[in-house]
Amino acid sequence: PNPIVSLMPIVLIFIVFYFLLIRPQQKRQKEHATMLSQLKKGDQVMTNGGICGMISSVKETTVVIKVDDNVKIEFQKSAVSYIKNTDEHR
């Protein structure tokens, strides 16, 4: 048997893995990085730990989230999982 033909299934598996696993993950990481760079004061956010609140200040690598009256917690920006839609509340 030809060695190229015997390697063909491995190459096909790699191509399938690339399009089903690697490429979508890279796209999500890029979107998350873009979202983190656009964080601003007043955004309603949720952290990876499930804490919801409003951003009261944004620093270089961290954000301060107001959880309740007189309760503010500082998080790494990477801990923010998503921004809630705040257009309805403004």
Secondary structure, DSSP 8 states (H G I E B T S, - for coil): --HHHHHHHHHHHHHHHIIIIIHHHHHHHHHHHHHHHT--TT-EEEETT--EEEEEEE-SSEEEEEEETTEEEEEEGGGEEEE---TTT-
